[in-house]
Amino acid sequence: MGLTLQIPAGTALSAQKFPAATIYLNLAGPPGGPLGFSFERVEKAPADVAAWKTLASKRFAGEAPFTEGSAAPITISGGARSAYACVTGSSNARTAHLLAILAAPSGPGAILVDVRTAAGSGPAPSPADIAAAQPVAAVLASLLVDFPVAPKESIGSATMDPDGTIRLQLRATGPGPAVGDAVLTYKKSDARYQEILAHLGGLKPGETKPVRPFPKKK
């Protein structure tokens, strides 16, 4: 799995890669400041608000008091993601948490994103409130997650030209022996460029990646 993000200029965050067995990355601000991000592996996503509350209350059991929040989808890494907001601690240690799930497009497993920021003295903010505040919004907007794609799940390959143009070499199979190939190109000015880049989990000039099936449009 690959994980890419950008830290805005002037934002002091120190990074720890694999600080624990299930945690891919932890970003922490200076001591005394609540800003931080963690990205860790979980087996499944919470199915509803009650499951989110159970997950959060267990996760923050040692950071009393725990204030329940709300659940609502937010946009991260090119898609709508299940998310939950809550508050832990009190006084100057009061921290707002945004928990969001990035599920693998196929197969088991998911990534739990935990965003930590100052909560203030008011009620628990909504997931959208936390996600929209800077520098959280900038970090989440830059986040790209590249889940592994098994060869049998790939519908082709993607490459990037030096100027950033994305080229998709795709193959489709139909009934019987019917097979069709297509080459699609997306320049940076194309309307779907960011959507395609997010679907690929990021791509660098000269890099080649397998392409997983695109979600069916409703």
N, C-alpha and C positions, 0 to 999 in steps of 0.2 A: 504494500500500500504506500502511496506517495501523498504527502501533505505539503502544500505550498501556501504561504501567506506573506504579506508585507506589513512591517511595523512602520507607522507614520513617522516622519522626521520629527524629532523633539519629544517622542514618547519613550520614556525610560523603561524598558522591559528586558529582563535577563532570561535567557532560554536554558532549559534543561531537557535534553533528549533522553527518553526512556528512564525517567526517575524511578519508575516502578514497573513491575512486570506487565501490567495492562495499560500503562500510560505512555502514549507516543511522545507527547511534548507538553511541557509546562512553561508558561510565560508568567513571570512575576515582576511587579513593580518594586520600587524602593521600599525598605522597611517602614511600616506605619501607613503605607498607602494600600488601599484595597484592590487596585486595578490588577487584573490577571486573567489568564486564559489557560485552560487545560483541555487536552484531547485524549480520550481514552477508549479502549475497546470494551464494548458490552455485548452480551449475547442476543438481546432482543430489545425492541423499542417499547416503551409504555403504551398500552392500548387505549387508555382513556385518562381523564383528569384524576380519577381515584388512584390509578397506577402511578401517575406522576407524583402525586402527593406522598404515596408510600415510598417511592424511590428517594425523593428529596428529604423526607423526614428521617429516613435511615442514613442517608449520606451525610446529613448535617446534625446528627444526634449529639455530637460533642460541641456544637456551636450554639447553645441555647442563649436566648429564646429563639424558637423557630416560628416564623410568621408565614402562614400559607399565602400563596399568591394565586395566579390564574394561568390557564393554559390557552395557547393560541398559536397557529402556524406563523412562521416568519420565513423570509427568503434568505437562504444561505447556499453558497456554492451552486448557484444556478437553479435552485428548486425550492418549493415550499416545504418546510421542515417542521415537524412537531416540536413544540417548545413549551417551557414552563418557567415562570418567574416566582421567586420567593425571597425572603429576607432572613438573615441570621444575625445573632449578636445584638448588642445594645450600645448606646452611647457612641463614642468615637469608633468603636469596632463594628458598628452596624453595617452590614454588607448585603448588597442586592446580588442575587445570582440569576443568571439566565442559563437554563439548561436546554439544550437542543440536540435532536437526534439526526445524524446523517446515516441513513440505512444503506447498506450495500444494494446495488441495483438487482442483484441476483444472489441467491445463497444466503446463509445465515450471517449474523454479525452486523455490527453497526458501530458508529463512533458517537460517543457522548461528548458534546462541547459544553464546558462549564465556564461561563464568563462571570468575573467578579468585579464589582465596582461599588463606589460609595452609595449608600442607601438614603442618607439624610434622615429626617425625623418623620416623614410622612408615611402613608400606607405603602404596601408593597407595589412597586411599579409593574406595568404589564410587560410581557415579552417584547412587544413593539417599542415600548419606551426605552428599554435598555439597549435594544439593537440599534435604535436611531441615534443614540448619544455618541459623541466623539470622545475618544478615538475608537470606541467599540465598532461603530458603523464602518469605519475605514478598514479595520482588520477583517471584519466579517465579509465585506465586499470583495476583498482580495483573496479570500480563502478558496482554494481548489483542492479537492480530494480525489485521488486516483485509486479507485478500488481495483484489485487484480481482476483480469478478465481471462477466464479459461478459454483455450483455443476453440472449443466447440460452441462457445457462446459469442464468439466474435463474428461480425458480419463484414469484416474487411480491415483495412489499415488506414492510419492517418499519418501524414507527414507535414512538416512546416518548412516553408521556403525561408531564405534569409530575410525577406521583407515582411515576414509574419503571415503570409498567405497560407491557409490550411488546405491541404488536398486530401480528400477522402476517396480511397479506392474501395468501392463497396461491391458486394456480391449478393445476389438474391436467388433463391431456389424456388421453383414452383412445383406443381404436380409432375410426377414422372421425372424425366431427364432434363426438364426445362431449367436453364441457368441463365442469369443475366448479370452483366457487369456494368458498372457506371463509375465515372470519375467526377466528383463534385469539388469545386473550389470556392473558398470563402476568403475574400480580402477583408482587411481590418475595417473597411468602410461599409461592409455588408451588414444588414440589419440583424442577421442571425449569428454574426461572428462570435459574440460573447457567449451565446447559448451553446454553440458548437464547442467552443473552448472549454466551457464548464462541463459539458457532457464527457469530454475526453479527460477531464481531471487535470487540465493544463497541458501545454505542449511547448517545446522549445525549438528554435530553428535547427534543422538537421535531425531532429528526433523523429522516431517512428513508433507508433503505438497501435495495438489492436483496438477496434471500435466495437463497443458493446451495442446491442440492439437499442434503438431509440424507443422511448415510451410511446405507446399508442395514444393518439390524440382522442380526447373525449368529444 
